[in-house]
Amino acid sequence: MSREKTVSETMIAFLKDSGYLKYLIDKEGQEEFGVLDQFLKKIKNFEVGYLDPSLNNFMREITLEIESGEQGKLEFDIEQGPDMIKVMTIHGAKGLEFKHVFLVNMVDKRFPTIERGDPIELPEDMIKDIKPKGDVHLQEERRICYVAMTRAKKELYFTSAEDYGLARRKKLSRFMVEMGYKDKPAVSGGRTSKYPEYGEEVRPPNIPVKNSYQLPDHFSYSQLAQIRLYFKDSRSGQGRVFVR
């Protein structure tokens, strides 16, 4: 059979003849189907990229990958599943959306981070692009924060802590302050300061979301409401923002 059929056809025939495909259908194994789908995509890429996409050559390719230390990691559709908590960087979340998003470490010097100089400084005459005026690092961090907030479709949570195990208490992120959440000064005699809004549910005003907008130079509560913190939800029609 392997000599007459392609690798993908052989794979599908094996799944049917062995009864494994029926087993997954009866079990409703969504995660297993996801693995098979990714494996079939790998086979399809092999068939397109090789002059002789035979089963023997495919097995040699897989063997070489295993011997080189390849663990066979498959790329999943993060938005579709499997149903679990997804921990990722903001850069890794670009282009994705989730019903519930938690932004952690919303404290000073963690977000925004401390600007670090370039390892290698390039001469000015070698740089063709015009550098923007102002604090470039802060502008970029604010843009990243904006990207993170707009990943949420229904609920957005901000989290922070005063004590991260260091000598000094952490101040609230300046981005949170720009959005209207004030960092109350510490009370003498210990780390007992609280954020007034800490743990409260915040409901943005009912302002329609615009499809196009310009990234602000700073965050304010009114701008925050306009750029998407009033989230649309197909069932409830309104999203929510939480501060923890």
C-alpha positions as CSV (number, residue, x, y, z in Angstrom):
1,M,0.0,0.0,0.0
2,S,2.8,2.4,0.9
3,R,4.2,2.1,-2.6
4,E,1.0,3.0,-4.3
5,K,-0.3,5.7,-2.0
6,T,1.2,8.9,-0.6
7,V,2.3,9.2,3.0
8,S,-0.8,11.1,4.0
9,E,-3.1,8.6,2.3
10,T,-1.3,5.7,4.0
11,M,-1.7,7.5,7.4
12,I,-5.4,8.0,6.9
13,A,-5.9,4.5,5.7
14,F,-4.1,3.2,8.8
15,L,-6.2,5.3,11.1
16,K,-9.4,3.9,9.6
17,D,-8.4,0.3,9.3
18,S,-7.0,0.2,12.8
19,G,-10.2,1.5,14.3
20,Y,-8.3,4.4,16.1
21,L,-10.3,7.0,14.2
22,K,-13.6,5.5,15.3
23,Y,-12.3,5.3,18.8
24,L,-11.5,9.0,18.9
25,I,-14.9,9.9,17.4
26,D,-16.7,7.8,20.1
27,K,-14.4,9.3,22.8
28,E,-14.8,12.9,21.4
29,G,-11.0,13.3,21.9
30,Q,-10.6,16.8,20.8
31,E,-7.0,17.1,22.0
32,E,-6.0,13.9,20.2
33,F,-7.7,15.1,17.0
34,G,-5.6,18.3,17.3
35,V,-2.4,16.2,17.5
36,L,-3.4,14.2,14.4
37,D,-4.3,17.3,12.5
38,Q,-0.8,18.8,13.2
39,F,0.9,15.5,12.3
40,L,-1.0,15.4,9.0
41,K,0.1,19.0,8.3
42,K,3.7,17.9,8.9
43,I,3.2,15.1,6.4
44,K,1.7,17.5,3.8
45,N,4.7,19.8,4.2
46,F,7.0,16.9,3.7
47,E,5.1,15.8,0.5
48,V,5.4,19.3,-0.9
49,G,9.0,19.9,0.0
50,Y,10.6,16.6,-1.2
51,L,11.3,15.4,-4.7
52,D,10.7,11.9,-3.6
53,P,8.1,12.1,-0.8
54,S,8.0,8.3,-0.1
55,L,7.1,6.7,3.2
56,N,10.7,5.5,3.6
57,N,12.1,9.0,3.2
58,F,9.5,10.4,5.6
59,M,10.5,7.8,8.2
60,R,14.2,8.7,7.6
61,E,13.3,12.4,8.2
62,I,11.5,11.6,11.4
63,T,14.4,9.4,12.6
64,L,16.9,12.2,11.9
65,E,14.8,14.7,13.9
66,I,14.6,12.3,16.9
67,E,18.3,11.6,16.8
68,S,19.1,15.3,16.7
69,G,17.1,15.9,19.9
70,E,13.8,17.1,18.3
71,Q,11.0,16.4,20.8
72,G,8.3,16.5,18.2
73,K,6.6,19.6,19.5
74,L,3.5,20.5,17.6
75,E,1.9,23.9,17.1
76,F,-1.6,24.2,18.5
77,D,-4.2,26.8,17.8
78,I,-4.0,28.6,21.2
79,E,-7.4,30.2,20.9
80,Q,-9.2,27.0,20.1
81,G,-7.7,24.7,22.8
82,P,-7.0,22.6,24.6
83,D,-9.1,24.1,27.4
84,M,-6.4,25.2,29.9
85,I,-4.7,28.3,31.2
86,K,-2.3,29.8,28.7
87,V,0.7,31.6,30.1
88,M,2.5,33.6,27.5
89,T,4.4,36.8,26.9
90,I,2.6,39.8,25.4
91,H,4.6,39.5,22.2
92,G,3.5,35.9,22.0
93,A,-0.1,36.9,22.4
94,K,-0.1,39.3,19.4
95,G,-3.0,38.6,17.1
96,L,-4.8,36.4,19.6
97,E,-7.9,37.1,21.6
98,F,-9.3,35.4,24.7
99,K,-12.4,35.8,26.8
100,H,-10.5,36.4,30.0
101,V,-7.0,38.0,30.2
102,F,-4.9,38.6,33.3
103,L,-2.1,41.2,33.2
104,V,0.3,40.4,36.1
105,N,3.2,42.4,37.6
106,M,1.6,45.8,37.0
107,V,4.1,47.5,39.2
108,D,6.8,50.1,38.6
109,K,10.1,48.9,37.1
110,R,8.4,45.7,36.0
111,F,5.9,47.2,33.6
112,P,7.1,49.5,32.3
113,T,10.5,47.9,32.6
114,I,13.8,49.8,33.1
115,E,15.3,51.0,29.9
116,R,18.5,49.2,29.0
117,G,21.0,50.5,26.5
118,D,21.7,48.8,23.2
119,P,24.6,46.3,23.5
120,I,26.2,47.9,20.3
121,E,25.6,51.6,19.6
122,L,25.4,52.3,15.9
123,P,26.7,55.6,14.5
124,E,23.9,58.1,13.7
125,D,24.8,58.3,10.0
126,M,24.1,54.5,9.7
127,I,20.6,54.8,11.0
128,K,18.2,55.8,8.2
129,D,15.0,55.9,10.3
130,I,14.2,59.1,12.1
131,K,14.1,58.4,15.9
132,P,10.8,59.6,17.5
133,K,11.0,62.4,20.0
134,G,10.5,61.8,23.8
135,D,11.1,58.7,25.8
136,V,11.2,56.1,23.1
137,H,11.4,53.2,25.6
138,L,8.4,54.4,27.6
139,Q,6.4,54.8,24.4
140,E,7.2,51.3,23.3
141,E,6.2,49.9,26.7
142,R,2.9,51.8,26.6
143,R,2.2,50.4,23.2
144,I,2.9,46.9,24.4
145,C,0.6,47.4,27.4
146,Y,-2.1,48.6,24.9
147,V,-1.6,45.4,22.9
148,A,-2.0,43.3,26.0
149,M,-5.2,45.0,27.1
150,T,-6.8,44.6,23.7
151,R,-6.3,40.8,23.8
152,A,-9.4,40.5,26.1
153,K,-12.8,40.0,24.6
154,K,-14.9,39.8,27.8
155,E,-13.0,40.4,31.0
156,L,-9.6,42.0,31.7
157,Y,-7.8,41.7,35.1
158,F,-4.8,43.7,36.3
159,T,-2.8,42.2,39.2
160,S,0.0,43.7,41.4
161,A,1.5,43.2,44.8
162,E,3.3,45.5,47.2
163,D,5.8,42.9,48.3
164,Y,7.9,40.8,45.8
165,G,10.4,39.7,48.5
166,L,12.6,42.8,48.1
167,A,13.6,45.4,50.6
168,R,11.3,48.1,49.2
169,R,7.6,47.9,48.6
170,K,6.6,48.1,44.9
171,K,4.8,51.1,43.6
172,L,1.9,50.7,41.2
173,S,2.7,50.8,37.5
174,R,2.6,54.3,36.1
175,F,0.3,52.9,33.4
176,M,-2.2,52.0,36.1
177,V,-1.8,55.5,37.5
178,E,-2.5,57.0,34.1
179,M,-5.7,55.0,34.0
180,G,-6.9,56.5,37.2
181,Y,-5.8,53.9,39.8
182,K,-3.9,55.8,42.5
183,D,-1.1,54.3,44.6
184,K,-1.9,55.3,48.2
185,P,1.3,56.3,50.2
186,A,2.5,53.7,52.7
187,V,1.5,54.0,56.3
188,S,4.4,54.4,58.8
189,G,5.2,51.3,60.8
190,G,5.0,48.7,58.1
191,R,3.8,47.8,54.7
192,T,0.1,48.3,55.2
193,S,-0.8,50.6,52.4
194,K,-3.7,49.5,50.2
195,Y,-4.9,50.6,46.8
196,P,-8.3,52.3,47.1
197,E,-9.7,50.3,44.2
198,Y,-7.9,47.1,45.1
199,G,-10.3,44.2,44.5
200,E,-13.1,46.4,43.3
201,E,-14.9,45.7,40.0
202,V,-14.6,48.6,37.6
203,R,-17.2,49.2,34.9
204,P,-16.2,51.5,32.1
205,P,-18.8,53.9,30.7
206,N,-21.0,52.7,27.9
207,I,-19.0,54.1,25.0
208,P,-19.2,52.3,21.6
209,V,-16.0,50.8,20.4
210,K,-14.5,52.3,17.2
211,N,-12.9,50.0,14.6
212,S,-10.0,52.4,14.1
213,Y,-8.1,54.5,16.6
214,Q,-4.8,56.2,17.2
215,L,-2.5,54.9,20.0
216,P,-2.5,57.6,22.8
217,D,0.7,59.1,24.2
218,H,-0.6,58.3,27.7
219,F,-3.5,56.5,29.3
220,S,-6.4,58.2,30.9
221,Y,-9.7,56.7,32.1
222,S,-11.7,58.3,29.3
223,Q,-9.2,57.2,26.6
224,L,-9.1,53.7,28.1
225,A,-12.8,53.4,27.7
226,Q,-12.6,54.5,24.1
227,I,-9.9,52.1,22.9
228,R,-11.5,48.9,24.0
229,L,-12.0,48.5,27.8
230,Y,-15.7,48.6,27.0
231,F,-15.5,45.1,25.5
232,K,-18.3,43.7,23.3
233,D,-19.6,40.3,24.2
234,S,-22.1,38.5,22.1
235,R,-24.1,37.3,25.0
236,S,-24.0,40.1,27.6
237,G,-23.1,43.0,25.3
238,Q,-20.7,44.4,27.8
239,G,-17.3,43.5,29.2
240,R,-15.7,44.2,32.6
241,V,-12.4,45.3,34.0
242,F,-11.1,44.1,37.3
243,V,-8.2,45.3,39.5
244,R,-6.6,42.8,41.8
